[in-house]
Amino acid sequence: MAVSADQVADAMYELVKQYQGKKKFKASDLTKAMIQKFGEDQCDKKLCKAAIRLLMDSGRCVYTYFGGSFIEIPPEEGAAGS
């Protein structure tokens, strides 16, 4: 049984969350990681693209730009002042 876009999105979110502040992920990095995790027969680029769209649309992740586009967890409001 193939994995769903929701399952891939959850796995991507956990990976980004785990490395938050340590490593920035490009969309291609996340795609490669998910294909490696779930296998080429279960997960492809199209499914990963749909999963990234789910993360962006839900607000769980945002694109940032520092010489390239990266996917990160959005900063919490007021975190800088605390």
SEZA-777746 format. One record per residue (C-alpha): residue number from 1; residue in one letter; x, y, z. Coordinates in steps of 0.05 Angstrom, whole numbers. Layout:
n NUM	res A	x X	y Y	z Z
...
This chain:
n 1	res M	x 0	y 0	z 0
n 2	res A	x 27	y 68	z -20
n 3	res V	x 35	y 122	z 32
n 4	res S	x -10	y 183	z 30
n 5	res A	x 10	y 256	z 21
n 6	res D	x -11	y 268	z 93
n 7	res Q	x 37	y 214	z 119
n 8	res V	x 94	y 243	z 77
n 9	res A	x 77	y 313	z 101
n 10	res D	x 79	y 290	z 174
n 11	res A	x 146	y 256	z 163
n 12	res M	x 174	y 318	z 130
n 13	res Y	x 149	y 362	z 186
n 14	res E	x 183	y 317	z 238
n 15	res L	x 249	y 320	z 200
n 16	res V	x 247	y 396	z 194
n 17	res K	x 228	y 402	z 268
n 18	res Q	x 284	y 355	z 289
n 19	res Y	x 337	y 397	z 254
n 20	res Q	x 307	y 465	z 267
n 21	res G	x 363	y 516	z 279
n 22	res K	x 416	y 465	z 258
n 23	res K	x 401	y 452	z 185
n 24	res K	x 359	y 484	z 130
n 25	res F	x 324	y 438	z 81
n 26	res K	x 310	y 452	z 8
n 27	res A	x 249	y 420	z -23
n 28	res S	x 295	y 372	z -61
n 29	res D	x 329	y 351	z 4
n 30	res L	x 262	y 333	z 35
n 31	res T	x 240	y 297	z -28
n 32	res K	x 304	y 254	z -28
n 33	res A	x 297	y 239	z 46
n 34	res M	x 225	y 216	z 39
n 35	res I	x 239	y 173	z -22
n 36	res Q	x 296	y 141	z 18
n 37	res K	x 251	y 132	z 80
n 38	res F	x 190	y 104	z 45
n 39	res G	x 222	y 73	z -16
n 40	res E	x 216	y 90	z -90
n 41	res D	x 157	y 43	z -98
n 42	res Q	x 117	y 79	z -44
n 43	res C	x 138	y 152	z -52
n 44	res D	x 154	y 194	z -113
n 45	res K	x 169	y 267	z -129
n 46	res K	x 96	y 282	z -145
n 47	res L	x 73	y 256	z -77
n 48	res C	x 128	y 296	z -42
n 49	res K	x 107	y 359	z -79
n 50	res A	x 36	y 348	z -55
n 51	res A	x 61	y 337	z 16
n 52	res I	x 101	y 402	z 14
n 53	res R	x 39	y 439	z -11
n 54	res L	x 0	y 410	z 48
n 55	res L	x 53	y 436	z 97
n 56	res M	x 52	y 505	z 65
n 57	res D	x -24	y 511	z 60
n 58	res S	x -33	y 489	z 132
n 59	res G	x 19	y 539	z 157
n 60	res R	x 60	y 484	z 191
n 61	res C	x 120	y 504	z 148
n 62	res V	x 140	y 565	z 109
n 63	res Y	x 189	y 580	z 53
n 64	res T	x 248	y 624	z 71
n 65	res Y	x 300	y 652	z 24
n 66	res F	x 374	y 658	z 40
n 67	res G	x 410	y 651	z -27
n 68	res G	x 361	y 594	z -42
n 69	res S	x 292	y 571	z -21
n 70	res F	x 288	y 532	z 43
n 71	res I	x 230	y 500	z 81
n 72	res E	x 227	y 517	z 156
n 73	res I	x 179	y 518	z 214
n 74	res P	x 152	y 589	z 221
n 75	res P	x 180	y 627	z 281
n 76	res E	x 132	y 635	z 339
n 77	res E	x 103	y 704	z 349
n 78	res G	x 137	y 741	z 406
n 79	res A	x 192	y 690	z 414
n 80	res A	x 246	y 743	z 403
n 81	res G	x 222	y 784	z 463
n 82	res S	x 219	y 728	z 513
